[in-house]
Amino acid sequence: MSLSNIFSISGSAMSAQSVRLNTTASNIANAQSISSSVDETYRARKPIFALQEPSEQQLNSQDLGLLPGQGVQVKGIVESDAPLQPEYLPSHPMADENGFIYHPNVNVVEEMADMISASRSFQINADVMDSAKKMMQRVLTLGQALSLIHISEPTRQ
């Protein structure tokens, strides 16, 4: 696996974590919303991640029979099937005919933990990309130094 492959793997992971952060932000933003019916109530959303399938080029460039590095893809975003939180409040203007209002199935504590995890995963992948960049720069510097040594050597006869 080449160093350049690291950039696509980490980039796909950073993109996936951005989707995760966006859905978490949406969940937290709607955590206190209420509704007068079960069908209209906001439901927590979660992204589904999967292993990114290797491209034809990656499959053809296998080194020593090892499968090349693969990234992550977002397969979709699903709504949580956790039960909604009904509250009997007949005096509320949004109460249904039975006197209930409905709160979303968003657990704010769980969402905060998910946000921290996504943020840390994003940062770790940014650090991986930075390390790969530094390694590539060092290889280039080493190549320049070797070419200077080769040029400065006197020719022997």
N, C-alpha and C positions, 0 to 999 in steps of 0.2 A: 504494500500500500504506500503510495507516495504522500508526501507532505501536502500536496495540493488537494488530495482527497479529504484531508482533515477539515479544510475550509467548508466543503459542501456538507459534511456530516454535522459539524458544529453549527453551520448556518441553518440547516433544517431543524436542528434542535432549538435554536434561538427563535425561529419562526413559530414552532409549535408552542413554546413557552409563552410567546406573545399572545397567541390565541387563548391559552389557558388563563393568562392575566386578564384579557379582555372579558372572558366569560365570568371570571371571578368578580371583576369590577361591576359587571351587569347584575350579578346575583346580589352583591352587597347594596348596590343602588336601589334595587327593588325589594329589599328585605322587609321594609316597613310599609309597603303598599298593601292596600286592602281591596277587596272586591265583594260584590253582592251575590256572586255565583261561583260555583266550583269551576265552570268552564272558562271564566274570564280571569281567574286568579293566576298570577305569575308563578311559574314553576322553575326551580333551580335548574341550571344547565351545566353540563360537564362535557369537555371535549374528549374524544376517543382517539388515542394514539396507536399507531401500528408501525411495524418495521417497514421502512421504505424498500420496495422491491428494487433489486439491482438493475441497472440499465444493460442493454445488450453489449455496450462497450466495456462495462465493468466485468461482465461475465466472460468476455473474450480475453481480458487482460489478467486473468488469474495468475498469481505468482506462486509456484510450488504447490498448486492445488488448493490454496486457501481462498475462500470467498472474500472478495474485497469488502472494505468497510461500508456500512450502510447507515443511512440517516433515519430520521423519523418523519412520519407523515401524519396529518390530521385526517382521520377517516370520516369524522363528522362530529356534530354536537348533538347530544341527546338531552331530553328533559328528564329530570329526576321523577321517579315514581313513588317517592316518599309521600305519605299522606299530608294533605293540607291541614292547616290549623284553624278549625272553625271556632268562633267565639259568639256566644249568645249575648247580643247587645241590641235589643229591640228599639232603643231610643236613637241609635245611630242612623243618619240619613241614608246610608248605603246598605242598611240591613235588608235581607230578603223577606219574603212573606212570612217566614217562620221566625224572624228576628235574629238571624245569623249573619255575621260578616266573616270573610275568609282571609286568612293570612297566608302568605307564600310558605313553601316548605324549605326555606333558606335557613341554614344554620350558620349564623354569622361567625361563630368561633371556628367552625370547620372551614369556612371561606377564608378567614384570616390566615389560618395555617396553610391552606392551599396557596394563597397569595405569597406567603413567605417562601414556600417551597418552590414555586414557579420563578420567583425573583432570584433565588439562589441558583437554581438550575440555569437560568439565563446567564447570570454572572459567571458561573463556572465555565460555560461554553464560550463566553467572550474571552476568558482567561486562556482557554485551550487554543483559541485562534491567535491570541497574542503570542503565546509560547511558540506556536508553529511559525508565525511570522519571524520571530527572533531567531529561530533555528535556521530558517531559510536565509536570513541575512548573514548569519555566521558562516553558512556554507559558501555564500557568495564572497564574503571577505576572505575566507580560507582559499578559495579558488583564485582570487586576485593575488594573494600573497604567494601562492605557489607559482603563478605565472611570472611574477616579478623575480622570484628566485631563479627560475629557469632562464629568464632573459639575461640576468646579471651573471650567470656562470660563464666563464671563459670556455671557448671551444677547445677541445683537446685534439691534438693530431699526432 
